[in-house]
Amino acid sequence: MKKSYDIIVVGAGLSSLMFLSKYVKKFPDNKVLLVEKETRKKSQTFGVWQGPNIINIEKEYKITPKKTWRNLGLSYKKQSINKVMEPYSYVVFDGDKTLRALLKACKKNITFIEDFEVEKKVKHEECFLITKKNIVYSSKILIDSRNDMNSFNSSELLYQAFVGSEIKITTNKFDSSTVTLMDFKENKNAIQFTYILPLTKKRALIETTFFTKKPNLYQIKKIHKKYLKRFENPILIKQEEGILPMGVAKPKNYKNILNIGMSAGMIRPSSGYSMMRIAGWISNVSDLELNEQTISRFIYNPSRILNWMDKLFLKVCFNRPDMGPTLFMSLFSKAETGAVIRFMAESNTYLDLLKVVMSLPKKIMIMSLFK
């Protein structure tokens, strides 16, 4: 049996659903098939920076934030940094609710199949997906959002590994006005920190995060569990965990196959943020209909200068993980807060880039250039 479509999208993750929620409304005549291997997504949280001249995710995609903060904090040893972000803010979205809202926005205009396992992917003049049941789905264009580690250079690759728990406690322990981006711990072999999203005074998402060459979720879970013991009788609401490559992706592009998501470089190498990169890409192609003539214009091309800066930063972290906390603390303490946020949100000016560079320790950055 063979079924034909204009576009087949493999994977119903954030990049696919953000794209389709816009695309199928603009081009409703396109016959689109979306397939997803899993029937249930892992728990996850999406964080973004918001403010002037930054794409408004809530308004643009009609999704509701879980929480917004106007203050941020970082700490390492005896040093603490507390910043007021206004007119900017840090916003998080619940992963499950966000994906369901995006799917709902496009579901009327697409065919969606869950529990779909691709047995073969064949490309000739058309793209073919062949399932275990020997059903053939064909299309002129295939969008592939699956993660492919072959897109990354593994010789000097760091990973962001994290374990998070959303908990509820009985006392007013959390400062719900301030997001703790990084509470660093001393570690010579990895960059280790705790990320705290206080949703209320009694409820928070707490993540134990490592930037490391050799991710070990079992070990991170032990450290995370020990951290949670400081709270009396916490009630666990949900958990999340993951491992992300921290590298500049170099995907292979084919005539009629478009890579998106992590394998296409839509996750910022130095931070793991993806939502803003995806939104920026969609904004750049919003007026284009996807076909064989236009597909090359849909290939994601991140900023070369930001990629270069991320590579340099990651080189320092790879060779000198003990210097990681110093880099972040220097960045947030010396550079203007607005410049740092615009840099993180990829809405920066060249002056912002200069401010970021000037805030970092010169000696260690220069030494990394020649390694």
Buried (B, 14 or more C-beta within 10 A) or exposed (E): EEBEBBBBBBBBBBBBBBBBBBBBEEBEEBBBBBBBEEEEBEBBBBBBBBBEEBBEBBEBBEBEBBBEBBBBBBBBEEEEBEBEBEEBBBBBBBBBEBBBBBBEBBBEBBBBBEEBEBEEBEEEEEBBBBBEEEBBBBBBBBBBBBEBEEBBEEEEBBBBBBBBBBBBBEEEBBBBEBBBBBBBBEBEEBBBBBBBBBBEBBBBBBBBBBBBBEBBBEBBBEBBEEBEEEBEEBEEBBBBBBBBBBBBBEBEBEEBBBBBBBBBBBBBBBBBBBBBBBBBBBEEBEEBEBBEEEBEEBBBEBBEEBBEBBBBBBBBBBBBBBBBBBBBBBBBEBBBBBBBBBBBBBBBEEEBBEBBBEBBBEEBBEBBEEE
